[in-house]
Amino acid sequence: MLSNLLNCVQDIWQIHSTAVLVAIFAALIIYIFYYRYITILQHFDKLGIPGPKPWPILGNIPEIARLGGQHLAHMYYTKKYGKVVGLFYGTERLTLVSDYEIIKKILIKDFHLFPNRRLPIKFPFDYLDKMLAFSRDQEWKTIRDTITPTFSANKLKAVLPIVDNSSRKLRSALISYAQQGEIIDARDVFGKFTMEVILSVAFGVQLNTQDTTLTNAASKMLSGIPRRILFTIISPYAPKSKDFLQLVLDGRESGKLSDDDIIAQSFIFLLAGYETTANTLSSVCYLLAVNPDVQERLINEVDDAFSGVDDDLSYEQIFELKYLDMVITETLRLYPPIPIIIREVAQDCTIGDYQFVAGTSIMLSTYALQRDSAEWPDPEKFIPERFTQEEKQKRSSMSYLPFGAGPRICIAMRFALMEIKIALVTVLRTVKFIRVKETEVPLQLNAGITISPKNGIKIGLEERSSP
Ligand code: HEM
């Protein structure tokens, strides 16, 4: 019986061997496709987590694009499906969470279950995986512990004059634009400023803010400079100056960081330090231009602060300016430069009523959280008074996360705030931002990993008569 069967298979094989091979191959492909792209689509149904119906391979991407980008899609999905929503970005499974208790557990209390960000793409150079933002587990901890002292209050005070120097150049440029009656693209002007600051603070490289050629050259550094060249560029500067890079290089001497680690941190400082801060500064100026009463009050605070001071404000005096802080905080609520926070689930776990599966991601939509009308009445309105001490205490700290929270919070938060505050204080002593007919109201946004104005930010300038 068995030998008959074997004979039969042998006959078929001799006659139709190619056809059989093709059939087996096709069955395998269909099985892999089905397993990889179709069964995965039931992931959230199995966990009882609601969400929009995904397409194979594309997931919810077509609908997210149709809704106007992920920032708007997240608001829509949260409203429609609730505080825990299952989404597919292609084949990536992401749970969108906006429940404050669960968020607190993910970011802070149960950090050990969610210690990493999941990298959606593979970087072209392996050493870039070592960037603080994308490094993982113990490697991340070693780098973070080594770099953290770089951003202490004392180190920030030491680099304050560098930021101050660039702010003065920025002010001169703005005065000349005002005198010529030029409409500026704020994103462009502040982009040059923050590029200059990060290059001089992080690497000791001296540039001139408004020198487009040099700034473009520096921008090119961001787009894939080979590792040896970058290291050759930064090394000669670092040992001479007490800039951020020197502190990172100290980590190499103590054996904690390798050359690859150091190059990777140089990249992340540039990537994270340039666009986020430039976008925040241009958003503040836009909001001041379209809210002249707020601008007037802020200018009064700045003038008062300078009235009893001979030269510049100290680090402490800058951080004491309360209304300035409220204006920036409210700007970051409306326009958080990084609109999403991502964490990878390290092991299967249950938080509250929800199960999270290892290898999938959790996504917190800062943009949607910070425009939730249940927490923020009139969420589209720019109201700095939401951030008086008294008002802040009424809200959950998880409702406002422009810098993230917990052990992976933005490492440079105080540096970024210092830079933004110094630039604004310096500039507002001599110019005002004005809404002109080219100013887009409301502002259209592009939202990917960062949020930026779709069509730039066009505003006018007016020289102040008596600073
Ligand atoms: C207004 C300006 C900035 C904003 C709004 C911002 C926001 C953020 C956010 C939301 C995160 C993720 C936090 C989390 O996952 O919990 C982050 C991480 C990070 N930021 Fe910033 N950032 C700003 C400026 C900067 C600057 C100037 C630098 C560097 C000089 C920087 C370096 C980093 C790094 C290295 C990380 C990764 C930290 C880690 O994984 O341990 N950021 N930032």
Residues whose N, C-alpha, C, O or C-beta is under 5 A from the ligand:
A	BS01	HEM	L132 A133 I268 F269 A272 G273 T276 T277 T280 P337 I338 I341 I342 L401 P402 F403 G404 A405 P407 R408 I409 C410 I411 A412 A416
